[in-house]
Amino acid sequence: LYCPELQQEREELQRALLPHPLRTTRDFTAATADPACAGTVVRWLLATGRLPEFRRACRYAAIQDQEEEEEERGL
């Protein structure tokens, strides 16, 4: 959840999750195990607008994998 460009958004998420802020992976695991907190985290993540970048990165990785496989097969 750390990105220097999202400092204000992270602070808002921390306030929304009080009294249990996210500081460690254990905190994140606990927050996502609780349906109410998980909903808060998901809404925050969607509001950041960063998911399209993640999906795009996955598509690029898949294309690269496919191209490498084709090169190995001599296509």
N, CA, C and O atoms as a Tinker XYZ file with bonds, in Angstrom:
   300  protein
     1  N      0.801000   -1.192000    0.000000    73     2
     2  CA     0.000000    0.000000    0.000000    64     1     3
     3  C      0.846000    1.259000    0.000000    63     2     4     5
     4  O      0.308000    2.365000    0.044000    81     3
     5  N      2.159000    1.109000   -0.048000    73     3     6
     6  CA     3.009000    2.292000    0.015000    64     5     7
     7  C      3.349000    2.793000   -1.380000    63     6     8     9
     8  O      3.853000    2.053000   -2.224000    81     7
     9  N      3.065000    4.046000   -1.593000    73     7    10
    10  CA     3.460000    4.755000   -2.801000    64     9    11
    11  C      3.624000    6.208000   -2.389000    63    10    12    13
    12  O      2.707000    6.791000   -1.811000    81    11
    13  N      4.791000    6.808000   -2.679000    73    11    14
    14  CA     4.994000    8.192000   -2.244000    64    13    15
    15  C      3.966000    9.158000   -2.810000    63    14    16    17
    16  O      3.715000   10.209000   -2.221000    81    15
    17  N      3.372000    8.817000   -3.940000    73    15    18
    18  CA     2.381000    9.699000   -4.550000    64    17    19
    19  C      1.026000    9.635000   -3.850000    63    18    20    21
    20  O      0.151000   10.458000   -4.116000    81    19
    21  N      0.853000    8.670000   -2.966000    73    19    22
    22  CA    -0.453000    8.464000   -2.322000    64    21    23
    23  C     -0.437000    8.781000   -0.826000    63    22    24    25
    24  O     -1.224000    8.214000   -0.068000    81    23
    25  N      0.436000    9.667000   -0.401000    73    23    26
    26  CA     0.554000    9.959000    1.029000    64    25    27
    27  C     -0.775000   10.421000    1.626000    63    26    28    29
    28  O     -1.190000    9.912000    2.667000    81    27
    29  N     -1.437000   11.363000    0.992000    73    27    30
    30  CA    -2.704000   11.872000    1.524000    64    29    31
    31  C     -3.751000   10.764000    1.554000    63    30    32    33
    32  O     -4.486000   10.630000    2.533000    81    31
    33  N     -3.822000    9.978000    0.497000    73    31    34
    34  CA    -4.793000    8.886000    0.445000    64    33    35
    35  C     -4.509000    7.846000    1.532000    63    34    36    37
    36  O     -5.436000    7.330000    2.156000    81    35
    37  N     -3.220000    7.538000    1.758000    73    35    38
    38  CA    -2.860000    6.587000    2.815000    64    37    39
    39  C     -3.289000    7.104000    4.179000    63    38    40    41
    40  O     -3.791000    6.345000    5.009000    81    39
    41  N     -3.090000    8.395000    4.406000    73    39    42
    42  CA    -3.499000    8.982000    5.686000    64    41    43
    43  C     -5.007000    8.874000    5.866000    63    42    44    45
    44  O     -5.484000    8.605000    6.969000    81    43
    45  N     -5.757000    9.081000    4.797000    73    43    46
    46  CA    -7.216000    8.945000    4.870000    64    45    47
    47  C     -7.604000    7.503000    5.183000    63    46    48    49
    48  O     -8.517000    7.262000    5.973000    81    47
    49  N     -6.915000    6.545000    4.567000    73    47    50
    50  CA    -7.190000    5.134000    4.848000    64    49    51
    51  C     -6.877000    4.824000    6.308000    63    50    52    53
    52  O     -7.658000    4.148000    6.979000    81    51
    53  N     -5.751000    5.308000    6.801000    73    51    54
    54  CA    -5.389000    5.063000    8.203000    64    53    55
    55  C     -6.467000    5.606000    9.145000    63    54    56    57
    56  O     -6.838000    4.946000   10.116000    81    55
    57  N     -6.965000    6.806000    8.853000    73    55    58
    58  CA    -8.031000    7.387000    9.693000    64    57    59
    59  C     -9.297000    6.537000    9.617000    63    58    60    61
    60  O     -9.970000    6.329000   10.626000    81    59
    61  N     -9.616000    6.050000    8.428000    73    59    62
    62  CA   -10.831000    5.244000    8.263000    64    61    63
    63  C    -10.734000    3.918000    9.008000    63    62    64    65
    64  O    -11.754000    3.355000    9.407000    81    63
    65  N     -9.522000    3.418000    9.199000    73    63    66
    66  CA    -9.342000    2.118000    9.859000    64    65    67
    67  C     -9.044000    2.229000   11.352000    63    66    68    69
    68  O     -8.849000    1.214000   12.021000    81    67
    69  N     -9.007000    3.460000   11.883000    73    67    70
    70  CA    -8.749000    3.617000   13.316000    64    69    71
    71  C     -9.747000    2.807000   14.117000    63    70    72    73
    72  O    -10.912000    2.748000   13.723000    81    71
    73  N     -9.370000    2.193000   15.194000    73    71    74
    74  CA    -8.100000    2.304000   15.905000    64    73    75
    75  C     -7.058000    1.272000   15.467000    63    74    76    77
    76  O     -6.102000    1.034000   16.205000    81    75
    77  N     -7.205000    0.664000   14.314000    73    75    78
    78  CA    -6.284000   -0.383000   13.859000    64    77    79
    79  C     -5.614000    0.010000   12.544000    63    78    80    81
    80  O     -5.986000   -0.505000   11.489000    81    79
    81  N     -4.637000    0.912000   12.587000    73    79    82
    82  CA    -3.989000    1.343000   11.344000    64    81    83
    83  C     -3.183000    0.210000   10.702000    63    82    84    85
    84  O     -2.802000   -0.753000   11.367000    81    83
    85  N     -2.936000    0.345000    9.421000    73    83    86
    86  CA    -2.141000   -0.642000    8.692000    64    85    87
    87  C     -0.670000   -0.234000    8.751000    63    86    88    89
    88  O     -0.261000    0.758000    8.148000    81    87
    89  N      0.099000   -1.005000    9.478000    73    87    90
    90  CA     1.542000   -0.729000    9.547000    64    89    91
    91  C      2.360000   -1.927000    9.091000    63    90    92    93
    92  O      3.484000   -1.771000    8.616000    81    91
    93  N      1.801000   -3.115000    9.233000    73    91    94
    94  CA     2.539000   -4.336000    8.900000    64    93    95
    95  C      1.666000   -5.232000    8.032000    63    94    96    97
    96  O      0.474000   -4.979000    7.856000    81    95
    97  N      2.276000   -6.278000    7.495000    73    95    98
    98  CA     1.482000   -7.243000    6.724000    64    97    99
    99  C      0.485000   -7.955000    7.630000    63    98   100   101
   100  O     -0.589000   -8.353000    7.179000    81    99
   101  N      0.829000   -8.115000    8.891000    73    99   102
   102  CA    -0.109000   -8.725000    9.848000    64   101   103
   103  C     -1.337000   -7.834000   10.023000    63   102   104   105
   104  O     -2.461000   -8.331000   10.099000    81   103
   105  N     -1.123000   -6.512000   10.087000    73   103   106
   106  CA    -2.244000   -5.570000   10.174000    64   105   107
   107  C     -3.128000   -5.680000    8.938000    63   106   108   109
   108  O     -4.355000   -5.673000    9.036000    81   107
   109  N     -2.489000   -5.782000    7.772000    73   107   110
   110  CA    -3.238000   -5.892000    6.519000    64   109   111
   111  C     -4.055000   -7.181000    6.499000    63   110   112   113
   112  O     -5.217000   -7.181000    6.095000    81   111
   113  N     -3.441000   -8.279000    6.938000    73   111   114
   114  CA    -4.144000   -9.561000    6.986000    64   113   115
   115  C     -5.359000   -9.475000    7.904000    63   114   116   117
   116  O     -6.439000   -9.952000    7.557000    81   115
   117  N     -5.183000   -8.873000    9.059000    73   115   118
   118  CA    -6.296000   -8.734000   10.005000    64   117   119
   119  C     -7.391000   -7.846000    9.426000    63   118   120   121
   120  O     -8.575000   -8.155000    9.557000    81   119
   121  N     -7.003000   -6.747000    8.788000    73   119   122
   122  CA    -7.997000   -5.823000    8.222000    64   121   123
   123  C     -8.789000   -6.480000    7.107000    63   122   124   125
   124  O    -10.002000   -6.289000    7.017000    81   123
   125  N     -8.128000   -7.248000    6.259000    73   123   126
   126  CA    -8.844000   -7.864000    5.140000    64   125   127
   127  C     -9.641000   -9.092000    5.571000    63   126   128   129
   128  O    -10.485000   -9.574000    4.816000    81   127
   129  N     -9.385000   -9.602000    6.772000    73   127   130
   130  CA   -10.184000  -10.714000    7.294000    64   129   131
   131  C    -11.514000  -10.226000    7.859000    63   130   132   133
   132  O    -12.466000  -11.001000    7.962000    81   131
   133  N    -11.585000   -8.967000    8.219000    73   131   134
   134  CA   -12.804000   -8.364000    8.758000    64   133   135
   135  C    -13.586000   -7.747000    7.601000    63   134   136   137
   136  O    -13.083000   -6.834000    6.947000    81   135
   137  N    -14.815000   -8.225000    7.329000    73   135   138
   138  CA   -15.559000   -7.723000    6.165000    64   137   139
   139  C    -15.713000   -6.202000    6.120000    63   138   140   141
   140  O    -15.615000   -5.611000    5.045000    81   139
   141  N    -15.950000   -5.569000    7.246000    73   139   142
   142  CA   -16.126000   -4.109000    7.239000    64   141   143
   143  C    -14.820000   -3.410000    6.870000    63   142   144   145
   144  O    -14.808000   -2.497000    6.044000    81   143
   145  N    -13.730000   -3.841000    7.484000    73   143   146
   146  CA   -12.424000   -3.235000    7.172000    64   145   147
   147  C    -12.000000   -3.569000    5.747000    63   146   148   149
   148  O    -11.451000   -2.721000    5.043000    81   147
   149  N    -12.252000   -4.793000    5.328000    73   147   150
   150  CA   -11.881000   -5.188000    3.962000    64   149   151
   151  C    -12.602000   -4.313000    2.951000    63   150   152   153
   152  O    -12.015000   -3.905000    1.949000    81   151
   153  N    -13.865000   -4.023000    3.206000    73   151   154
   154  CA   -14.616000   -3.138000    2.313000    64   153   155
   155  C    -13.999000   -1.753000    2.247000    63   154   156   157
   156  O    -13.933000   -1.143000    1.180000    81   155
   157  N    -13.550000   -1.261000    3.388000    73   155   158
   158  CA   -12.892000    0.049000    3.430000    64   157   159
   159  C    -11.610000    0.026000    2.609000    63   158   160   161
   160  O    -11.343000    0.954000    1.847000    81   159
   161  N    -10.817000   -1.031000    2.761000    73   159   162
   162  CA    -9.561000   -1.152000    2.016000    64   161   163
   163  C     -9.833000   -1.245000    0.518000    63   162   164   165
   164  O     -9.149000   -0.602000   -0.278000    81   163
   165  N    -10.824000   -2.039000    0.131000    73   163   166
   166  CA   -11.141000   -2.198000   -1.294000    64   165   167
   167  C    -11.637000   -0.885000   -1.890000    63   166   168   169
   168  O    -11.209000   -0.499000   -2.978000    81   167
   169  N    -12.527000   -0.203000   -1.193000    73   167   170
   170  CA   -13.007000    1.093000   -1.700000    64   169   171
   171  C    -11.853000    2.078000   -1.848000    63   170   172   173
   172  O    -11.796000    2.830000   -2.821000    81   171
   173  N    -10.936000    2.075000   -0.884000    73   171   174
   174  CA    -9.773000    2.956000   -0.955000    64   173   175
   175  C     -8.916000    2.605000   -2.166000    63   174   176   177
   176  O     -8.509000    3.484000   -2.926000    81   175
   177  N     -8.648000    1.325000   -2.335000    73   175   178
   178  CA    -7.807000    0.898000   -3.455000    64   177   179
   179  C     -8.436000    1.267000   -4.790000    63   178   180   181
   180  O     -7.744000    1.751000   -5.686000    81   179
   181  N     -9.725000    1.047000   -4.934000    73   179   182
   182  CA   -10.408000    1.417000   -6.177000    64   181   183
   183  C    -10.369000    2.926000   -6.392000    63   182   184   185
   184  O    -10.215000    3.391000   -7.521000    81   183
   185  N    -10.509000    3.687000   -5.315000    73   183   186
   186  CA   -10.504000    5.148000   -5.427000    64   185   187
   187  C     -9.138000    5.694000   -5.843000    63   186   188   189
   188  O     -9.057000    6.794000   -6.391000    81   187
   189  N     -8.063000    4.939000   -5.589000    73   187   190
   190  CA    -6.732000    5.418000   -5.986000    64   189   191
   191  C     -6.568000    5.423000   -7.498000    63   190   192   193
   192  O     -5.721000    6.139000   -8.033000    81   191
   193  N     -7.380000    4.623000   -8.188000    73   191   194
   194  CA    -7.258000    4.553000   -9.642000    64   193   195
   195  C     -6.041000    3.781000  -10.106000    63   194   196   197
   196  O     -5.687000    3.853000  -11.282000    81   195
   197  N     -5.393000    3.046000   -9.224000    73   195   198
   198  CA    -4.162000    2.331000   -9.565000    64   197   199
   199  C     -4.403000    0.947000  -10.159000    63   198   200   201
   200  O     -3.483000    0.366000  -10.735000    81   199
   201  N     -5.594000    0.412000  -10.037000    73   199   202
   202  CA    -5.839000   -0.929000  -10.564000    64   201   203
   203  C     -5.668000   -1.024000  -12.077000    63   202   204   205
   204  O     -5.160000   -2.040000  -12.551000    81   203
   205  N     -6.065000   -0.023000  -12.861000    73   203   206
   206  CA    -5.812000   -0.137000  -14.303000    64   205   207
   207  C     -4.324000   -0.303000  -14.611000    63   206   208   209
   208  O     -3.966000   -1.025000  -15.542000    81   207
   209  N     -3.466000    0.347000  -13.852000    73   207   210
   210  CA    -2.034000    0.200000  -14.061000    64   209   211
   211  C     -1.597000   -1.227000  -13.763000    63   210   212   213
   212  O     -0.761000   -1.781000  -14.476000    81   211
   213  N     -2.151000   -1.824000  -12.721000    73   211   214
   214  CA    -1.808000   -3.196000  -12.376000    64   213   215
   215  C     -2.269000   -4.147000  -13.472000    63   214   216   217
   216  O     -1.520000   -5.031000  -13.889000    81   215
   217  N     -3.502000   -3.965000  -13.940000    73   215   218
   218  CA    -4.010000   -4.827000  -15.015000    64   217   219
   219  C     -3.163000   -4.681000  -16.269000    63   218   220   221
   220  O     -2.870000   -5.666000  -16.947000    81   219
   221  N     -2.774000   -3.463000  -16.572000    73   219   222
   222  CA    -1.941000   -3.219000  -17.751000    64   221   223
   223  C     -0.594000   -3.928000  -17.594000    63   222   224   225
   224  O     -0.105000   -4.543000  -18.542000    81   223
   225  N     -0.008000   -3.849000  -16.432000    73   223   226
   226  CA     1.272000   -4.519000  -16.181000    64   225   227
   227  C      1.129000   -6.029000  -16.338000    63   226   228   229
   228  O      2.023000   -6.684000  -16.874000    81   227
   229  N      0.015000   -6.583000  -15.876000    73   227   230
   230  CA    -0.221000   -8.024000  -16.040000    64   229   231
   231  C     -0.355000   -8.388000  -17.511000    63   230   232   233
   232  O      0.159000   -9.418000  -17.948000    81   231
   233  N     -1.047000   -7.545000  -18.278000    73   231   234
   234  CA    -1.184000   -7.805000  -19.724000    64   233   235
   235  C      0.176000   -7.774000  -20.404000    63   234   236   237
   236  O      0.482000   -8.643000  -21.221000    81   235
   237  N      0.996000   -6.779000  -20.072000    73   235   238
   238  CA     2.333000   -6.685000  -20.666000    64   237   239
   239  C      3.177000   -7.903000  -20.301000    63   238   240   241
   240  O      3.907000   -8.429000  -21.141000    81   239
   241  N      3.081000   -8.346000  -19.062000    73   239   242
   242  CA     3.838000   -9.523000  -18.636000    64   241   243
   243  C      3.380000  -10.760000  -19.401000    63   242   244   245
   244  O      4.205000  -11.583000  -19.796000    81   243
   245  N      2.074000  -10.898000  -19.612000    73   243   246
   246  CA     1.553000  -12.043000  -20.363000    64   245   247
   247  C      2.018000  -11.999000  -21.813000    63   246   248   249
   248  O      2.374000  -13.030000  -22.383000    81   247
   249  N      2.015000  -10.814000  -22.411000    73   247   250
   250  CA     2.487000  -10.665000  -23.793000    64   249   251
   251  C      3.964000  -11.036000  -23.873000    63   250   252   253
   252  O      4.384000  -11.740000  -24.791000    81   251
   253  N      4.743000  -10.563000  -22.917000    73   251   254
   254  CA     6.168000  -10.874000  -22.911000    64   253   255
   255  C      6.386000  -12.375000  -22.757000    63   254   256   257
   256  O      7.230000  -12.948000  -23.445000    81   255
   257  N      5.638000  -13.016000  -21.868000    73   255   258
   258  CA     5.752000  -14.464000  -21.693000    64   257   259
   259  C      5.419000  -15.192000  -22.985000    63   258   260   261
   260  O      6.109000  -16.138000  -23.367000    81   259
   261  N      4.363000  -14.752000  -23.658000    73   259   262
   262  CA     3.951000  -15.382000  -24.907000    64   261   263
   263  C      5.039000  -15.219000  -25.970000    63   262   264   265
   264  O      5.363000  -16.172000  -26.680000    81   263
   265  N      5.598000  -14.025000  -26.080000    73   263   266
   266  CA     6.654000  -13.784000  -27.060000    64   265   267
   267  C      7.881000  -14.642000  -26.771000    63   266   268   269
   268  O      8.503000  -15.165000  -27.696000    81   267
   269  N      8.231000  -14.791000  -25.502000    73   267   270
   270  CA     9.373000  -15.623000  -25.136000    64   269   271
   271  C      9.115000  -17.086000  -25.475000    63   270   272   273
   272  O     10.014000  -17.777000  -25.954000    81   271
   273  N      7.894000  -17.567000  -25.233000    73   271   274
   274  CA     7.542000  -18.944000  -25.577000    64   273   275
   275  C      7.616000  -19.160000  -27.082000    63   274   276   277
   276  O      8.104000  -20.192000  -27.542000    81   275
   277  N      7.131000  -18.185000  -27.850000    73   275   278
   278  CA     7.178000  -18.297000  -29.304000    64   277   279
   279  C      8.620000  -18.313000  -29.803000    63   278   280   281
   280  O      8.944000  -19.056000  -30.729000    81   279
   281  N      9.481000  -17.509000  -29.204000    73   279   282
   282  CA    10.894000  -17.500000  -29.581000    64   281   283
   283  C     11.537000  -18.847000  -29.288000    63   282   284   285
   284  O     12.333000  -19.348000  -30.082000    81   283
   285  N     11.188000  -19.435000  -28.140000    73   283   286
   286  CA    11.745000  -20.735000  -27.772000    64   285   287
   287  C     11.302000  -21.823000  -28.744000    63   286   288   289
   288  O     12.056000  -22.755000  -29.021000    81   287
   289  N     10.092000  -21.707000  -29.255000    73   287   290
   290  CA     9.579000  -22.702000  -30.203000    64   289   291
   291  C      9.985000  -22.383000  -31.634000    63   290   292   293
   292  O      9.720000  -23.165000  -32.547000    81   291
   293  N     10.624000  -21.240000  -31.831000    73   291   294
   294  CA    11.086000  -20.863000  -33.161000    64   293   295
   295  C     10.003000  -20.315000  -34.061000    63   294   296   297
   296  O     10.099000  -20.444000  -35.282000    81   295
   297  N      8.971000  -19.705000  -33.492000    73   295   298
   298  CA     7.879000  -19.144000  -34.303000    64   297   299
   299  C      8.152000  -17.741000  -34.716000    63   298   300
   300  O      7.333000  -17.128000  -35.401000    81   299
